[in-house]
């Protein structure tokens, strides 16, 4: 059993990860700002469920409040910190870039300072497939260059990857960053496509389909994502002078205990096939409003998850129909549709 501090536990992924770790017997403290980017009632409901577990406690505060973060973490004394909290949303970053700088960069800096001061065994940080940006080579590998981010959101995540490397190098702080690929599932975010599509189709409203449907995504069930993250917890990157036989394709830094790991389903799904799957599950046809490509978007994402499998002996494999069925069942129950 370990003591694990998770930022963003009222969020979609943080909620699922905290529930998974609590079920495994760990003690979890959640830290979340309950921002109004989407329905706060949904966030509070997630936390209410987690608080039913005696192993869970929580603080409601912003990452930018460094004093509060330091006090809470100092009292909890975590073995591991998993930093998920961020201003999310690729498209929102086009209109509200400042919130991404304040939360994603300043907030992450505060977490890095905290982890350094506490000397945690492992700091784990959520990154994103968006950092691959204009890279045309797929499937994306962790060792690929990520020099051309296309949105402020992606640029802030790329900046945090770099900051984390400097902390790992200068202070020997073991850091793993994981890049998520289009995560979906129950208790999800209402701003994500699968959630908006399901809601609109069930209520007879049109859906916006960008690039006239010619998009491909590597959809990852949230259950697979949290399994991958949980298996990485005991695998803190070793320092350069403490390494044995190298793992094929490893992204370990040559000068720091720092690693990046993709977590995706390793499969491209065409957007129209994705929409047809939702149609079949809800029993209604979509009204499609076909539009050009959105600024900052990319035509495809596709993860190479060989490193995750080599490190953890786990590979996400939930098929789209199974994963979406779980979401649709939850959606109908939660919203009584």
ZADO-1210 file (C-alpha; in nm, 4 decimals, padded with zeros to 6 digits):
<atoms>
<atom x="00.0000" y="00.0000" z="00.0000" code="UNK" pos="1"/>
<atom x="00.1268" y="00.3458" z="-00.0917" code="UNK" pos="2"/>
<atom x="00.0165" y="00.7000" z="-00.0212" code="UNK" pos="3"/>
<atom x="-00.0607" y="00.8635" z="-00.3549" code="UNK" pos="4"/>
<atom x="-00.1417" y="01.2299" z="-00.4124" code="UNK" pos="5"/>
<atom x="-00.3423" y="01.2817" z="-00.7319" code="UNK" pos="6"/>
<atom x="-00.4166" y="01.6241" z="-00.8748" code="UNK" pos="7"/>
<atom x="-00.7423" y="01.6463" z="-01.0688" code="UNK" pos="8"/>
<atom x="-00.9430" y="01.3732" z="-00.8919" code="UNK" pos="9"/>
<atom x="-01.2753" y="01.5427" z="-00.9705" code="UNK" pos="10"/>
<atom x="-01.1874" y="01.5202" z="-01.3382" code="UNK" pos="11"/>
<atom x="-01.2709" y="01.2373" z="-01.5754" code="UNK" pos="12"/>
<atom x="-00.9407" y="01.0486" z="-01.5725" code="UNK" pos="13"/>
<atom x="-00.8471" y="01.1429" z="-01.2158" code="UNK" pos="14"/>
<atom x="-01.1758" y="01.0036" z="-01.0846" code="UNK" pos="15"/>
<atom x="-01.1264" y="00.6687" z="-01.2594" code="UNK" pos="16"/>
<atom x="-00.7617" y="00.6443" z="-01.1548" code="UNK" pos="17"/>
<atom x="-00.8362" y="00.7266" z="-00.7913" code="UNK" pos="18"/>
<atom x="-01.1168" y="00.4692" z="-00.7797" code="UNK" pos="19"/>
<atom x="-00.8869" y="00.2074" z="-00.9351" code="UNK" pos="20"/>
<atom x="-00.6058" y="00.2732" z="-00.6851" code="UNK" pos="21"/>
<atom x="-00.8411" y="00.2806" z="-00.3881" code="UNK" pos="22"/>
<atom x="-00.9775" y="-00.0595" z="-00.4921" code="UNK" pos="23"/>
<atom x="-00.6175" y="-00.1858" z="-00.4968" code="UNK" pos="24"/>
<atom x="-00.5724" y="-00.0789" z="-00.1325" code="UNK" pos="25"/>
<atom x="-00.3762" y="00.2445" z="-00.1735" code="UNK" pos="26"/>
<atom x="-00.4419" y="00.5595" z="00.0263" code="UNK" pos="27"/>
<atom x="-00.5289" y="00.8514" z="-00.2036" code="UNK" pos="28"/>
<atom x="-00.5521" y="01.2251" z="-00.1439" code="UNK" pos="29"/>
<atom x="-00.7163" y="01.4223" z="-00.4222" code="UNK" pos="30"/>
<atom x="-00.6445" y="01.7847" z="-00.5056" code="UNK" pos="31"/>
<atom x="-00.8830" y="01.9626" z="-00.7419" code="UNK" pos="32"/>
<atom x="-00.9838" y="02.3223" z="-00.8169" code="UNK" pos="33"/>
<atom x="-01.3383" y="02.2418" z="-00.9355" code="UNK" pos="34"/>
<atom x="-01.3075" y="02.4919" z="-01.2216" code="UNK" pos="35"/>
<atom x="-01.6163" y="02.5773" z="-01.4250" code="UNK" pos="36"/>
<atom x="-01.4777" y="02.4723" z="-01.7651" code="UNK" pos="37"/>
<atom x="-01.7638" y="02.2203" z="-01.7677" code="UNK" pos="38"/>
<atom x="-02.0467" y="02.1145" z="-01.5331" code="UNK" pos="39"/>
<atom x="-01.9160" y="02.1422" z="-01.1754" code="UNK" pos="40"/>
<atom x="-02.2060" y="01.9256" z="-01.0524" code="UNK" pos="41"/>
<atom x="-02.0579" y="01.6339" z="-01.2451" code="UNK" pos="42"/>
<atom x="-01.7198" y="01.6954" z="-01.0810" code="UNK" pos="43"/>
<atom x="-01.8735" y="01.7108" z="-00.7344" code="UNK" pos="44"/>
<atom x="-02.0614" y="01.3878" z="-00.7969" code="UNK" pos="45"/>
<atom x="-01.7359" y="01.2132" z="-00.8878" code="UNK" pos="46"/>
<atom x="-01.5743" y="01.3349" z="-00.5655" code="UNK" pos="47"/>
<atom x="-01.8772" y="01.2311" z="-00.3634" code="UNK" pos="48"/>
<atom x="-01.8370" y="00.8754" z="-00.4931" code="UNK" pos="49"/>
<atom x="-01.4666" y="00.8718" z="-00.4077" code="UNK" pos="50"/>
<atom x="-01.5338" y="01.0082" z="-00.0589" code="UNK" pos="51"/>
<atom x="-01.7376" y="00.6955" z="00.0168" code="UNK" pos="52"/>
<atom x="-01.4049" y="00.5138" z="00.0396" code="UNK" pos="53"/>
<atom x="-01.2276" y="00.5416" z="00.3788" code="UNK" pos="54"/>
<atom x="-00.8948" y="00.5556" z="00.1949" code="UNK" pos="55"/>
<atom x="-00.9793" y="00.8790" z="00.0135" code="UNK" pos="56"/>
<atom x="-00.9487" y="01.2374" z="00.1298" code="UNK" pos="57"/>
<atom x="-00.9570" y="01.5560" z="-00.0754" code="UNK" pos="58"/>
<atom x="-00.8709" y="01.9235" z="-00.0896" code="UNK" pos="59"/>
<atom x="-01.0540" y="02.1743" z="-00.3080" code="UNK" pos="60"/>
<atom x="-00.8023" y="02.4360" z="-00.4225" code="UNK" pos="61"/>
<atom x="-00.6196" y="02.5564" z="-00.7323" code="UNK" pos="62"/>
<atom x="-00.2717" y="02.4393" z="-00.8282" code="UNK" pos="63"/>
<atom x="-00.1666" y="02.8027" z="-00.8525" code="UNK" pos="64"/>
<atom x="-00.2177" y="02.8274" z="-00.4732" code="UNK" pos="65"/>
<atom x="00.1338" y="02.7047" z="-00.3963" code="UNK" pos="66"/>
<atom x="00.1020" y="02.7553" z="-00.0208" code="UNK" pos="67"/>
<atom x="-00.2110" y="02.5420" z="00.0040" code="UNK" pos="68"/>
<atom x="-00.0608" y="02.2718" z="-00.2178" code="UNK" pos="69"/>
<atom x="00.2561" y="02.2623" z="-00.0049" code="UNK" pos="70"/>
<atom x="00.0630" y="02.2412" z="00.3218" code="UNK" pos="71"/>
<atom x="-00.1721" y="01.9680" z="00.2036" code="UNK" pos="72"/>
<atom x="00.1040" y="01.7558" z="00.0524" code="UNK" pos="73"/>
<atom x="00.3298" y="01.8080" z="00.3515" code="UNK" pos="74"/>
<atom x="00.0582" y="01.6809" z="00.5852" code="UNK" pos="75"/>
<atom x="-00.0249" y="01.3831" z="00.3613" code="UNK" pos="76"/>
<atom x="00.3415" y="01.2919" z="00.2910" code="UNK" pos="77"/>
<atom x="00.2840" y="01.1033" z="-00.0365" code="UNK" pos="78"/>
<atom x="00.5119" y="00.8320" z="-00.1678" code="UNK" pos="79"/>
<atom x="00.3997" y="00.9075" z="-00.5245" code="UNK" pos="80"/>
<atom x="00.2457" y="01.2116" z="-00.6935" code="UNK" pos="81"/>
<atom x="00.0329" y="01.1695" z="-01.0067" code="UNK" pos="82"/>
<atom x="-00.0269" y="01.5069" z="-01.1705" code="UNK" pos="83"/>
<atom x="-00.3357" y="01.5016" z="-01.3909" code="UNK" pos="84"/>
<atom x="-00.4920" y="01.8418" z="-01.3235" code="UNK" pos="85"/>
<atom x="-00.4742" y="02.0785" z="-01.6181" code="UNK" pos="86"/>
<atom x="-00.6735" y="02.3172" z="-01.8276" code="UNK" pos="87"/>
<atom x="-00.7904" y="02.0724" z="-02.0913" code="UNK" pos="88"/>
<atom x="-00.9428" y="02.1103" z="-02.4353" code="UNK" pos="89"/>
<atom x="-00.7637" y="02.1767" z="-02.7611" code="UNK" pos="90"/>
<atom x="-01.0281" y="02.4127" z="-02.8999" code="UNK" pos="91"/>
<atom x="-01.0762" y="02.6131" z="-02.5788" code="UNK" pos="92"/>
<atom x="-00.7080" y="02.7063" z="-02.5946" code="UNK" pos="93"/>
<atom x="-00.7819" y="02.9082" z="-02.9095" code="UNK" pos="94"/>
<atom x="-01.0030" y="03.1516" z="-02.7187" code="UNK" pos="95"/>
<atom x="-00.8671" y="03.1339" z="-02.3615" code="UNK" pos="96"/>
<atom x="-00.4894" y="03.0827" z="-02.3893" code="UNK" pos="97"/>
<atom x="-00.4035" y="03.2558" z="-02.0609" code="UNK" pos="98"/>
<atom x="-00.5786" y="02.9896" z="-01.8529" code="UNK" pos="99"/>
<atom x="-00.3496" y="02.7274" z="-02.0087" code="UNK" pos="100"/>
<atom x="-00.0364" y="02.9195" z="-01.9152" code="UNK" pos="101"/>
<atom x="-00.1541" y="02.9787" z="-01.5584" code="UNK" pos="102"/>
<atom x="-00.2783" y="02.6273" z="-01.4873" code="UNK" pos="103"/>
<atom x="-00.0678" y="02.4011" z="-01.7069" code="UNK" pos="104"/>
<atom x="00.2671" y="02.5734" z="-01.6693" code="UNK" pos="105"/>
<atom x="00.2509" y="02.7606" z="-01.3362" code="UNK" pos="106"/>
<atom x="00.0486" y="02.4837" z="-01.1705" code="UNK" pos="107"/>
<atom x="00.2836" y="02.2141" z="-01.2982" code="UNK" pos="108"/>
<atom x="00.5845" y="02.4148" z="-01.1811" code="UNK" pos="109"/>
<atom x="00.4338" y="02.4169" z="-00.8315" code="UNK" pos="110"/>
<atom x="00.3908" y="02.0388" z="-00.8458" code="UNK" pos="111"/>
<atom x="00.7513" y="01.9921" z="-00.9600" code="UNK" pos="112"/>
<atom x="00.8789" y="02.2105" z="-00.6768" code="UNK" pos="113"/>
<atom x="00.6676" y="02.0148" z="-00.4313" code="UNK" pos="114"/>
<atom x="00.7887" y="01.6761" z="-00.5574" code="UNK" pos="115"/>
<atom x="01.1493" y="01.7924" z="-00.5390" code="UNK" pos="116"/>
<atom x="01.1097" y="01.9195" z="-00.1826" code="UNK" pos="117"/>
<atom x="00.9324" y="01.6047" z="-00.0590" code="UNK" pos="118"/>
<atom x="01.1698" y="01.3704" z="-00.2417" code="UNK" pos="119"/>
<atom x="00.8876" y="01.1465" z="-00.3671" code="UNK" pos="120"/>
<atom x="00.9698" y="00.8039" z="-00.5066" code="UNK" pos="121"/>
<atom x="00.8002" y="00.8774" z="-00.8369" code="UNK" pos="122"/>
<atom x="00.6387" y="01.1826" z="-00.9983" code="UNK" pos="123"/>
<atom x="00.3997" y="01.0933" z="-01.2806" code="UNK" pos="124"/>
<atom x="00.2636" y="01.3629" z="-01.5120" code="UNK" pos="125"/>
<atom x="-00.0103" y="01.3521" z="-01.7737" code="UNK" pos="126"/>
<atom x="00.0916" y="01.4748" z="-02.1162" code="UNK" pos="127"/>
<atom x="-00.0979" y="01.4371" z="-02.4418" code="UNK" pos="128"/>
<atom x="-00.0804" y="01.3009" z="-02.7949" code="UNK" pos="129"/>
<atom x="-00.1286" y="01.6620" z="-02.9056" code="UNK" pos="130"/>
<atom x="00.2434" y="01.7260" z="-02.8492" code="UNK" pos="131"/>
<atom x="00.3176" y="01.5274" z="-03.1654" code="UNK" pos="132"/>
<atom x="00.1632" y="01.8212" z="-03.3533" code="UNK" pos="133"/>
<atom x="00.2611" y="01.8418" z="-03.7180" code="UNK" pos="134"/>
<atom x="00.4667" y="01.5216" z="-03.7072" code="UNK" pos="135"/>
<atom x="00.3456" y="01.3210" z="-04.0113" code="UNK" pos="136"/>
<atom x="00.5129" y="00.9923" z="-03.9135" code="UNK" pos="137"/>
<atom x="00.2752" y="00.7379" z="-03.7582" code="UNK" pos="138"/>
<atom x="00.2292" y="00.5448" z="-03.5430" code="UNK" pos="139"/>
<atom x="00.3727" y="00.7975" z="-03.2995" code="UNK" pos="140"/>
<atom x="00.6676" y="00.6738" z="-03.0947" code="UNK" pos="141"/>
<atom x="00.7891" y="00.8306" z="-02.7720" code="UNK" pos="142"/>
<atom x="01.1299" y="00.8954" z="-02.9282" code="UNK" pos="143"/>
<atom x="00.9811" y="01.0955" z="-03.2184" code="UNK" pos="144"/>
<atom x="01.0546" y="01.4676" z="-03.2275" code="UNK" pos="145"/>
<atom x="00.7764" y="01.6949" z="-03.1023" code="UNK" pos="146"/>
<atom x="00.9046" y="02.0334" z="-03.2131" code="UNK" pos="147"/>
<atom x="00.5931" y="02.1664" z="-03.3849" code="UNK" pos="148"/>
<atom x="00.2907" y="02.1870" z="-03.1507" code="UNK" pos="149"/>
<atom x="-00.0197" y="02.3256" z="-03.3220" code="UNK" pos="150"/>
<atom x="-00.2125" y="02.4695" z="-03.0257" code="UNK" pos="151"/>
<atom x="-00.1417" y="02.6568" z="-02.7035" code="UNK" pos="152"/>
<atom x="-00.2668" y="02.3491" z="-02.5137" code="UNK" pos="153"/>
<atom x="-00.0105" y="02.1261" z="-02.6858" code="UNK" pos="154"/>
<atom x="00.2637" y="02.3851" z="-02.6377" code="UNK" pos="155"/>
<atom x="00.2008" y="02.4032" z="-02.2618" code="UNK" pos="156"/>
<atom x="00.2143" y="02.0248" z="-02.2324" code="UNK" pos="157"/>
<atom x="00.5376" y="02.0178" z="-02.4317" code="UNK" pos="158"/>
<atom x="00.6787" y="02.2852" z="-02.2005" code="UNK" pos="159"/>
<atom x="00.5922" y="02.0763" z="-01.8935" code="UNK" pos="160"/>
<atom x="00.7704" y="01.7754" z="-02.0443" code="UNK" pos="161"/>
<atom x="01.0817" y="01.9918" z="-02.0760" code="UNK" pos="162"/>
<atom x="01.0534" y="02.1387" z="-01.7273" code="UNK" pos="163"/>
<atom x="01.0119" y="01.7897" z="-01.5834" code="UNK" pos="164"/>
<atom x="01.3296" y="01.6771" z="-01.7597" code="UNK" pos="165"/>
<atom x="01.5303" y="01.9630" z="-01.6090" code="UNK" pos="166"/>
<atom x="01.4062" y="01.8740" z="-01.2589" code="UNK" pos="167"/>
<atom x="01.4856" y="01.5072" z="-01.3153" code="UNK" pos="168"/>
<atom x="01.8361" y="01.5967" z="-01.4310" code="UNK" pos="169"/>
<atom x="01.9196" y="01.8619" z="-01.1720" code="UNK" pos="170"/>
<atom x="01.7700" y="01.6981" z="-00.8638" code="UNK" pos="171"/>
<atom x="01.7480" y="01.3292" z="-00.9515" code="UNK" pos="172"/>
<atom x="01.3673" y="01.3385" z="-00.9351" code="UNK" pos="173"/>
<atom x="01.2245" y="01.0234" z="-01.1034" code="UNK" pos="174"/>
<atom x="00.9636" y="01.1396" z="-01.3551" code="UNK" pos="175"/>
<atom x="00.7383" y="00.9497" z="-01.5953" code="UNK" pos="176"/>
<atom x="00.5212" y="01.1387" z="-01.8406" code="UNK" pos="177"/>
<atom x="00.2406" y="00.9544" z="-02.0148" code="UNK" pos="178"/>
<atom x="00.0867" y="01.0731" z="-02.3400" code="UNK" pos="179"/>
<atom x="-00.2860" y="00.9984" z="-02.3633" code="UNK" pos="180"/>
<atom x="-00.4667" y="00.9269" z="-02.6885" code="UNK" pos="181"/>
<atom x="-00.8376" y="01.0300" z="-02.7196" code="UNK" pos="182"/>
<atom x="-00.9671" y="00.8848" z="-02.3944" code="UNK" pos="183"/>
<atom x="-01.3374" y="00.8029" z="-02.3612" code="UNK" pos="184"/>
<atom x="-01.5684" y="00.6342" z="-02.1124" code="UNK" pos="185"/>
<atom x="-01.8317" y="00.6670" z="-01.8401" code="UNK" pos="186"/>
<atom x="-01.8230" y="00.9786" z="-01.6206" code="UNK" pos="187"/>
<atom x="-01.6521" y="01.1537" z="-01.9121" code="UNK" pos="188"/>
<atom x="-01.6132" y="01.5188" z="-02.0052" code="UNK" pos="189"/>
<atom x="-01.9167" y="01.6788" z="-02.1723" code="UNK" pos="190"/>
<atom x="-01.6919" y="01.8778" z="-02.4095" code="UNK" pos="191"/>
<atom x="-01.5463" y="01.5653" z="-02.5723" code="UNK" pos="192"/>
<atom x="-01.6742" y="01.4439" z="-02.9085" code="UNK" pos="193"/>
<atom x="-01.8140" y="01.1067" z="-02.8003" code="UNK" pos="194"/>
<atom x="-02.0126" y="01.2756" z="-02.5194" code="UNK" pos="195"/>
<atom x="-02.1427" y="01.5574" z="-02.7400" code="UNK" pos="196"/>
<atom x="-02.2296" y="01.3198" z="-03.0242" code="UNK" pos="197"/>
<atom x="-02.4220" y="01.0832" z="-02.7969" code="UNK" pos="198"/>
<atom x="-02.6130" y="01.3685" z="-02.6356" code="UNK" pos="199"/>
<atom x="-02.7008" y="01.5314" z="-02.9688" code="UNK" pos="200"/>
<atom x="-02.8026" y="01.2090" z="-03.1467" code="UNK" pos="201"/>
<atom x="-03.0278" y="01.1037" z="-02.8591" code="UNK" pos="202"/>
<atom x="-03.1990" y="01.4437" z="-02.8624" code="UNK" pos="203"/>
<atom x="-03.2272" y="01.4804" z="-03.2394" code="UNK" pos="204"/>
<atom x="-02.9780" y="01.7659" z="-03.2717" code="UNK" pos="205"/>
<atom x="-02.7164" y="01.7890" z="-03.5499" code="UNK" pos="206"/>
<atom x="-02.3505" y="01.7160" z="-03.4766" code="UNK" pos="207"/>
<atom x="-02.0551" y="01.9099" z="-03.6181" code="UNK" pos="208"/>
<atom x="-01.8281" y="01.6772" z="-03.8161" code="UNK" pos="209"/>
<atom x="-01.4970" y="01.8444" z="-03.8977" code="UNK" pos="210"/>
<atom x="-01.2803" y="01.7901" z="-04.2046" code="UNK" pos="211"/>
<atom x="-01.5960" y="01.6438" z="-04.3621" code="UNK" pos="212"/>
<atom x="-01.5450" y="01.3295" z="-04.1528" code="UNK" pos="213"/>
<atom x="-01.1957" y="01.2559" z="-04.2839" code="UNK" pos="214"/>
<atom x="-01.0354" y="01.2210" z="-03.9414" code="UNK" pos="215"/>
<atom x="-00.8813" y="00.9210" z="-03.7664" code="UNK" pos="216"/>
<atom x="-00.8289" y="00.8838" z="-03.3928" code="UNK" pos="217"/>
<atom x="-00.6709" y="00.6297" z="-03.1594" code="UNK" pos="218"/>
<atom x="-00.9604" y="00.5912" z="-02.9138" code="UNK" pos="219"/>
<atom x="-00.8583" y="00.4655" z="-02.5684" code="UNK" pos="220"/>
<atom x="-01.1027" y="00.3302" z="-02.3085" code="UNK" pos="221"/>
<atom x="-01.0485" y="00.4995" z="-01.9733" code="UNK" pos="222"/>
<atom x="-01.0308" y="00.1592" z="-01.8012" code="UNK" pos="223"/>
<atom x="-00.7290" y="00.0693" z="-02.0152" code="UNK" pos="224"/>
<atom x="-00.5699" y="00.4049" z="-01.9501" code="UNK" pos="225"/>
<atom x="-00.5837" y="00.3773" z="-01.5719" code="UNK" pos="226"/>
<atom x="-00.4592" y="00.0188" z="-01.5845" code="UNK" pos="227"/>
<atom x="-00.1570" y="00.1366" z="-01.7798" code="UNK" pos="228"/>
<atom x="-00.0889" y="00.4265" z="-01.5425" code="UNK" pos="229"/>
<atom x="-00.1255" y="00.2069" z="-01.2330" code="UNK" pos="230"/>
<atom x="00.1215" y="-00.0473" z="-01.3713" code="UNK" pos="231"/>
<atom x="00.3765" y="00.2294" z="-01.4279" code="UNK" pos="232"/>
<atom x="00.3650" y="00.3485" z="-01.0646" code="UNK" pos="233"/>
<atom x="00.6316" y="00.1041" z="-00.9349" code="UNK" pos="234"/>
<atom x="00.8480" y="00.1544" z="-01.2445" code="UNK" pos="235"/>
<atom x="01.0204" y="00.4808" z="-01.1580" code="UNK" pos="236"/>
<atom x="01.2841" y="00.5597" z="-01.4219" code="UNK" pos="237"/>
<atom x="01.6320" y="00.4680" z="-01.2981" code="UNK" pos="238"/>
<atom x="01.9172" y="00.7161" z="-01.2827" code="UNK" pos="239"/>
<atom x="02.1715" y="00.6902" z="-01.5676" code="UNK" pos="240"/>
<atom x="02.4302" y="00.5191" z="-01.3446" code="UNK" pos="241"/>
<atom x="02.1835" y="00.2569" z="-01.2159" code="UNK" pos="242"/>
<atom x="02.0575" y="00.1004" z="-01.5373" code="UNK" pos="243"/>
<atom x="02.0826" y="-00.2587" z="-01.6464" code="UNK" pos="244"/>
<atom x="01.9972" y="-00.4027" z="-01.9855" code="UNK" pos="245"/>
<atom x="01.8127" y="-00.1356" z="-02.1881" code="UNK" pos="246"/>
<atom x="01.4520" y="-00.1910" z="-02.2894" code="UNK" pos="247"/>
<atom x="01.4015" y="-00.1890" z="-02.6651" code="UNK" pos="248"/>
<atom x="01.2668" y="00.1464" z="-02.7833" code="UNK" pos="249"/>
<atom x="01.2929" y="00.3039" z="-02.4376" code="UNK" pos="250"/>
<atom x="01.2541" y="00.6809" z="-02.4116" code="UNK" pos="251"/>
<atom x="01.4758" y="00.7136" z="-02.1033" code="UNK" pos="252"/>
<atom x="01.6802" y="01.0322" z="-02.0972" code="UNK" pos="253"/>
<atom x="02.0553" y="00.9710" z="-02.1264" code="UNK" pos="254"/>
<atom x="02.1171" y="01.2184" z="-01.8418" code="UNK" pos="255"/>
<atom x="01.8160" y="01.1913" z="-01.6088" code="UNK" pos="256"/>
<atom x="01.5639" y="00.9497" z="-01.4475" code="UNK" pos="257"/>
<atom x="01.2987" y="01.0657" z="-01.6948" code="UNK" pos="258"/>
<atom x="01.0801" y="00.8707" z="-01.9366" code="UNK" pos="259"/>
<atom x="00.7812" y="00.9231" z="-02.1673" code="UNK" pos="260"/>
<atom x="00.5254" y="00.6466" z="-02.2334" code="UNK" pos="261"/>
<atom x="00.2395" y="00.6435" z="-02.4845" code="UNK" pos="262"/>
<atom x="-00.0940" y="00.5018" z="-02.3663" code="UNK" pos="263"/>
<atom x="-00.3325" y="00.4390" z="-02.6548" code="UNK" pos="264"/>
<atom x="-00.5224" y="00.1612" z="-02.8259" code="UNK" pos="265"/>
<atom x="-00.2676" y="00.1336" z="-03.1117" code="UNK" pos="266"/>
<atom x="-00.5417" y="00.1492" z="-03.3741" code="UNK" pos="267"/>
<atom x="-00.6753" y="00.4220" z="-03.6020" code="UNK" pos="268"/>
<atom x="-01.0540" y="00.4534" z="-03.6229" code="UNK" pos="269"/>
<atom x="-01.2214" y="00.6612" z="-03.8931" code="UNK" pos="270"/>
<atom x="-01.4477" y="00.9323" z="-03.7518" code="UNK" pos="271"/>
<atom x="-01.7493" y="00.8164" z="-03.9540" code="UNK" pos="272"/>
<atom x="-01.7049" y="00.4598" z="-03.8239" code="UNK" pos="273"/>
<atom x="-01.6957" y="00.6075" z="-03.4743" code="UNK" pos="274"/>
<atom x="-02.0231" y="00.7928" z="-03.5389" code="UNK" pos="275"/>
<atom x="-02.1864" y="00.4814" z="-03.6841" code="UNK" pos="276"/>
<atom x="-02.0929" y="00.2880" z="-03.3689" code="UNK" pos="277"/>
<atom x="-02.2686" y="00.5470" z="-03.1516" code="UNK" pos="278"/>
<atom x="-02.5716" y="00.5371" z="-03.3851" code="UNK" pos="279"/>
<atom x="-02.5984" y="00.1600" z="-03.3438" code="UNK" pos="280"/>
<atom x="-02.5675" y="00.1806" z="-02.9664" code="UNK" pos="281"/>
<atom x="-02.8313" y="00.4522" z="-02.9188" code="UNK" pos="282"/>
<atom x="-03.0618" y="00.3273" z="-03.1961" code="UNK" pos="283"/>
<atom x="-03.0820" y="00.6595" z="-03.3808" code="UNK" pos="284"/>
<atom x="-02.9188" y="00.8161" z="-03.6860" code="UNK" pos="285"/>
<atom x="-02.6952" y="01.1205" z="-03.6588" code="UNK" pos="286"/>
<atom x="-02.7716" y="01.4465" z="-03.8368" code="UNK" pos="287"/>
<atom x="-02.4271" y="01.5444" z="-03.9609" code="UNK" pos="288"/>
<atom x="-02.3209" y="01.9029" z="-04.0193" code="UNK" pos="289"/>
<atom x="-02.0036" y="01.8598" z="-04.2250" code="UNK" pos="290"/>
<atom x="-01.7453" y="02.1346" z="-04.1742" code="UNK" pos="291"/>
<atom x="-01.3840" y="02.2135" z="-04.2724" code="UNK" pos="292"/>
<atom x="-01.0893" y="02.1230" z="-04.0502" code="UNK" pos="293"/>
<atom x="-01.0711" y="02.3175" z="-03.7237" code="UNK" pos="294"/>
<atom x="-00.7644" y="02.5380" z="-03.6593" code="UNK" pos="295"/>
<atom x="-00.4988" y="02.3449" z="-03.4670" code="UNK" pos="296"/>
<atom x="-00.6541" y="02.0042" z="-03.5380" code="UNK" pos="297"/>
<atom x="-00.4698" y="01.7123" z="-03.6971" code="UNK" pos="298"/>
<atom x="-00.6113" y="01.4581" z="-03.9440" code="UNK" pos="299"/>
<atom x="-00.4984" y="01.1531" z="-03.7468" code="UNK" pos="300"/>
<atom x="-00.3495" y="01.0232" z="-03.4218" code="UNK" pos="301"/>
<atom x="-00.2108" y="00.6748" z="-03.3786" code="UNK" pos="302"/>
<atom x="-00.0007" y="00.5440" z="-03.0887" code="UNK" pos="303"/>
<atom x="00.2791" y="00.2932" z="-03.0879" code="UNK" pos="304"/>
<atom x="00.2382" y="00.1396" z="-02.7397" code="UNK" pos="305"/>
<atom x="00.5188" y="-00.1154" z="-02.7661" code="UNK" pos="306"/>
<atom x="00.7126" y="00.0542" z="-02.4842" code="UNK" pos="307"/>
<atom x="00.4165" y="00.0374" z="-02.2464" code="UNK" pos="308"/>
<atom x="00.3798" y="-00.3329" z="-02.3212" code="UNK" pos="309"/>
<atom x="00.7503" y="-00.4055" z="-02.2755" code="UNK" pos="310"/>
<atom x="00.7585" y="-00.2212" z="-01.9430" code="UNK" pos="311"/>
<atom x="00.4290" y="-00.3421" z="-01.7935" code="UNK" pos="312"/>
<atom x="00.3219" y="-00.6498" z="-01.9962" code="UNK" pos="313"/>
<atom x="-00.0035" y="-00.4669" z="-02.0575" code="UNK" pos="314"/>
<atom x="-00.1463" y="-00.3325" z="-02.3813" code="UNK" pos="315"/>
<atom x="-00.4816" y="-00.1509" z="-02.4128" code="UNK" pos="316"/>
<atom x="-00.7159" y="-00.3628" z="-02.6209" code="UNK" pos="317"/>
<atom x="-01.0784" y="-00.2669" z="-02.5428" code="UNK" pos="318"/>
<atom x="-01.2596" y="-00.2509" z="-02.8756" code="UNK" pos="319"/>
<atom x="-01.4547" y="00.0641" z="-02.9538" code="UNK" pos="320"/>
<atom x="-01.8022" y="-00.0921" z="-02.9470" code="UNK" pos="321"/>
<atom x="-01.7452" y="-00.2417" z="-02.6023" code="UNK" pos="322"/>
<atom x="-01.6008" y="00.0780" z="-02.4580" code="UNK" pos="323"/>
<atom x="-01.8682" y="00.3030" z="-02.6059" code="UNK" pos="324"/>
<atom x="-02.1439" y="00.0692" z="-02.4853" code="UNK" pos="325"/>
<atom x="-02.0226" y="00.1266" z="-02.1282" code="UNK" pos="326"/>
<atom x="-02.0432" y="00.5015" z="-02.1823" code="UNK" pos="327"/>
<atom x="-02.3884" y="00.4943" z="-02.3425" code="UNK" pos="328"/>
<atom x="-02.5222" y="00.2786" z="-02.0574" code="UNK" pos="329"/>
<atom x="-02.3806" y="00.5236" z="-01.8039" code="UNK" pos="330"/>
<atom x="-02.5119" y="00.8259" z="-01.9958" code="UNK" pos="331"/>
<atom x="-02.8665" y="00.6866" z="-02.0140" code="UNK" pos="332"/>
<atom x="-02.8620" y="00.6070" z="-01.6442" code="UNK" pos="333"/>
<atom x="-02.7053" y="00.9361" z="-01.5285" code="UNK" pos="334"/>
<atom x="-02.9269" y="01.1611" z="-01.7404" code="UNK" pos="335"/>
<atom x="-03.2301" y="00.9293" z="-01.7286" code="UNK" pos="336"/>
<atom x="-03.2630" y="00.9216" z="-02.1087" code="UNK" pos="337"/>
</atoms>
